[in-house]
Amino acid sequence: MDRQPLSVDYKTSAGLVFELAMKRCADHIYDDIIVTKNEVYHGVVSIKDLVSRSRVVL
C-alpha cells in the first residue's frame, strides 16, 4: 500500500500528470492515480489510459 499515492486535480494536464507519475518510485510507477475535483475524490485513472491520453495531447 502506498501511504502517499499520487493525487491530482481533474484540471491538471495529462502531460503534467504523466510527468509526476513517472517520478514515482519503481514499486508504485504503475499504480492508478487518484483524481479530485474541489479536493473531493472524483475517480482514478490508470497509467494505460494516461499514456493513451498523453499521446493524443502530445
GROMACS elastic network, one bead per residue, 0.5 to 0.9 nm:
[ bonds ]
;  ai    aj funct       b0    kb
    1     4     6  0.89369   500
    1     5     6  0.87477   500
    2     5     6  0.55235   500
    2    28     6  0.74260   500
    2    31     6  0.89132   500
    4     7     6  0.85775   500
    5    28     6  0.84981   500
    5    31     6  0.82563   500
    5    32     6  0.85200   500
    5    33     6  0.72272   500
    5    34     6  0.74338   500
    6    17     6  0.89441   500
    6    20     6  0.79206   500
    6    21     6  0.71739   500
    6    24     6  0.83751   500
    6    31     6  0.85640   500
    6    32     6  0.80581   500
    6    33     6  0.54498   500
    6    34     6  0.62318   500
    6    35     6  0.87016   500
    7    33     6  0.59038   500
    7    35     6  0.57508   500
    7    36     6  0.70543   500
    7    44     6  0.89024   500
    8    11     6  0.81992   500
    8    12     6  0.65675   500
    8    17     6  0.72952   500
    8    33     6  0.74858   500
    8    34     6  0.63508   500
    8    35     6  0.51377   500
    8    36     6  0.60661   500
    8    37     6  0.86472   500
    9    12     6  0.55507   500
    9    34     6  0.85579   500
    9    35     6  0.56715   500
    9    37     6  0.57027   500
    9    38     6  0.75631   500
    9    39     6  0.73192   500
    9    42     6  0.88508   500
   10    13     6  0.82318   500
   10    35     6  0.56716   500
   10    36     6  0.57228   500
   10    37     6  0.56865   500
   10    38     6  0.87311   500
   10    42     6  0.78191   500
   11    14     6  0.89252   500
   11    36     6  0.89981   500
   11    37     6  0.81101   500
   12    15     6  0.83966   500
   12    16     6  0.68032   500
   12    17     6  0.67191   500
   13    16     6  0.53609   500
   13    17     6  0.63095   500
   13    18     6  0.86207   500
   13    54     6  0.89047   500
   14    17     6  0.50836   500
   14    18     6  0.60235   500
   14    19     6  0.85692   500
   14    50     6  0.66638   500
   14    51     6  0.84597   500
   14    53     6  0.67432   500
   14    54     6  0.56047   500
   14    57     6  0.75093   500
   15    18     6  0.51336   500
   15    19     6  0.62445   500
   15    20     6  0.87410   500
   15    50     6  0.86532   500
   15    53     6  0.87070   500
   15    54     6  0.58212   500
   15    57     6  0.76172   500
   15    58     6  0.77956   500
   16    20     6  0.61917   500
   16    21     6  0.85159   500
   17    20     6  0.51130   500
   17    21     6  0.60323   500
   17    22     6  0.86239   500
   17    33     6  0.85666   500
   17    50     6  0.79988   500
   18    21     6  0.50381   500
   18    22     6  0.62033   500
   18    23     6  0.87728   500
   18    47     6  0.80253   500
   18    50     6  0.67161   500
   18    51     6  0.72626   500
   18    54     6  0.73662   500
   19    22     6  0.53015   500
   19    23     6  0.65399   500
   20    23     6  0.52534   500
   20    24     6  0.70031   500
   21    24     6  0.56171   500
   21    28     6  0.87272   500
   21    29     6  0.63094   500
   21    30     6  0.80352   500
   21    31     6  0.85806   500
   21    33     6  0.78562   500
   21    47     6  0.80974   500
   22    25     6  0.81052   500
   22    26     6  0.87242   500
   22    29     6  0.61596   500
   22    30     6  0.86661   500
   23    26     6  0.87072   500
   23    29     6  0.76826   500
   24    27     6  0.80555   500
   24    28     6  0.62187   500
   24    29     6  0.53893   500
   24    30     6  0.89599   500
   25    28     6  0.56596   500
   25    29     6  0.60229   500
   26    29     6  0.51592   500
   26    30     6  0.81687   500
   27    30     6  0.78846   500
   27    31     6  0.85154   500
   28    31     6  0.52373   500
   28    32     6  0.87566   500
   29    32     6  0.86768   500
   29    47     6  0.83933   500
   30    33     6  0.89223   500
   30    46     6  0.76864   500
   30    47     6  0.59253   500
   30    48     6  0.85561   500
   31    46     6  0.71216   500
   31    47     6  0.71497   500
   32    44     6  0.62591   500
   32    45     6  0.56384   500
   32    47     6  0.62864   500
   33    43     6  0.85370   500
   33    44     6  0.53947   500
   33    45     6  0.52571   500
   33    46     6  0.63528   500
   33    47     6  0.76463   500
   34    41     6  0.73603   500
   34    42     6  0.77786   500
   34    43     6  0.61221   500
   34    45     6  0.66903   500
   35    39     6  0.89769   500
   35    40     6  0.84789   500
   35    41     6  0.62887   500
   35    42     6  0.54421   500
   35    43     6  0.51455   500
   35    44     6  0.53577   500
   35    45     6  0.71648   500
   36    39     6  0.53779   500
   36    40     6  0.51307   500
   36    43     6  0.68518   500
   36    44     6  0.85929   500
   37    40     6  0.53265   500
   37    41     6  0.65256   500
   37    42     6  0.57450   500
   38    41     6  0.84707   500
   38    42     6  0.89494   500
   39    42     6  0.87071   500
   41    44     6  0.85829   500
   45    48     6  0.82880   500
   45    49     6  0.64709   500
   45    50     6  0.67004   500
   46    49     6  0.52736   500
   46    50     6  0.61783   500
   46    51     6  0.86403   500
   47    51     6  0.60090   500
   47    52     6  0.85032   500
   48    51     6  0.52855   500
   48    52     6  0.63040   500
   48    53     6  0.86755   500
   49    52     6  0.50948   500
   49    53     6  0.61071   500
   49    54     6  0.85099   500
   50    53     6  0.50389   500
   50    54     6  0.59463   500
   50    55     6  0.86053   500
   51    54     6  0.50064   500
   51    55     6  0.62471   500
   51    56     6  0.87889   500
   52    55     6  0.53916   500
   52    56     6  0.66734   500
   52    57     6  0.89792   500
   53    56     6  0.52221   500
   53    57     6  0.63393   500
   53    58     6  0.86670   500
   54    57     6  0.50268   500
   54    58     6  0.59170   500
   55    58     6  0.51628   500
